[in-house]
Amino acid sequence: MTGTTDAAGVFLLGLGAQKAGTSWLHAQLNQRRDADFGFLKEYHIHDALTLPAAGFSGRRRRSLLKPRTWRRQRFLERPDRYYTYFASLLKRPGIQLTGDITPSYSGLSSNTLQAIQRGFAAQKIRVLPVFLMRDPIERTISSLRMHRRKQGLQDSAGEIQALHELCHERPERITLRSDYGHTLQALKQAFGLEHCFIGTYETLFHQNCWSELCRFLEIPYKEPQWDQEVNVSRTDTELPEDLLAKLGQWQAPTLKAVELHCPELDLKQLWPTASRWCCAR
């Protein structure tokens, strides 16, 4: 099932990936007069309810189940309220688009995705999945920099050491947010990839990509704020080749999975870092 008859509107289901432009995407869409994404960007409902069984630790589960807001707590207690809430947004005058862009939804199973689709179908709302990917090595580096910056850590030596440790530990919470192969397979089973918008961070900020996304979401093209920066992680740290080789060995299966599911993407051009180091011998 990819749609409903007499649709009441469109729900954008954003599955990440983390550090792949989702915050910028939300900022551009939520400022439109014909869109209303509600009181959060990341609602963390479906991951809180289903992902602990897929590998989140007990501590992580408790974190996701924290109320954050009283309305979100009501969604967790009765998920049907989640669907009626977004249906209420689409009933507002002029609103054609709403959504939930939560990067950790990239770890959802195909069964969960189908359940989300059924929940909105009952409200006569079409679910349009959007999944943005980024060079897996660059994404990993950017994600770690963001976490360190939040801790007040920005030294180059510490960053290099933390990346070395990450290559060895490979915590499950990181894998779930960056396993492109899992996400693409789940989307394929639940929706069919032809009914999803699969984009890349590297092309997101180009007019052709934005135009294609607007067509997919069934909204008129509106020029975004190309120069708006949201959650940007910058550094002058030069990573040693042995570290890049370790990152490449770790992320090689991710690159292969994208090549398998998205053969139309020119990854050598889009992801030069991964293309070099994930394929290095």
Phi, psi and omega in degrees: 000120183244001180189179178229155177281152181050049185302140180271356181153186184240135175247120177274116176262101182268120184254020180098206005274163177301138180061035179237022175098010184292325180292320177295318179301312180298318181299319182290318184284322186288344178272356178286149178288338182261014181227147176211111182263009174079207192268358178219158167274310182251109183275336177050052178263304187288329175287321179298325184272337188234334187283339177306322179292342181266002174134354176293143179287166178300322178297318179296319180298315179299322179297315181292332183274357176297143186303316186063306171219156181294329180291320178296322178299323178295325177295319181292324180288321179221094184303337179299335178292332177300314182289320180290330179296310181292329175297323180293326178295320182287347177274352179289146183304128175083353183274123180247343188222137172219182180169175180222114181248094182240107186305327181286355170295348176299341178268000182294149178278165177297326178297318178294319178298320178293324178294321176298316179299318179294321180299320179280330177299325178296336177263007183059041180244132178278135176261123178243107183284139176233125180229118179255133178245161178220152174322117189300329177286314179297323180294317180298316180297314181296321179296315180295320178298320179298314181295321179291321179299321178296335178268004181078020182251121181221015181281143184295317181298318179294324179295315180297316179296318180296323178291321175300316180294322180297321179298326181277320185280317181046059184300147183299327181296331176284317182301316182298330182272354186226011180273083183301323181299316178298314183296316181296320179293318179296318178295320179299317181288323185275320186238332194088126184298336179292345178255014179239156172261110179253109183237178178231150176302324185291338179247353186302325187269027177245149185299320182298317180294316181296321178297318179296321179294318179298319177298318180298320182277358177062042177233152180296148178294134174223129182299124178280173175273090187301327185268004179288127181254128180229119178055045179278135178246112180241152177199157176260009182296128175261116185278136179292154184296326180294327177289316178299324178295320178295316178297321179295318178297320179294317187268000181304316179299328178295314179299317180296322180295320179292321176301322181290313185277332185232065183295343181285344181279132177272085187289334178296325178277317184288318186237071183296326180293311180293320181299327179281307191274334177286338181256003181289147179251000000 
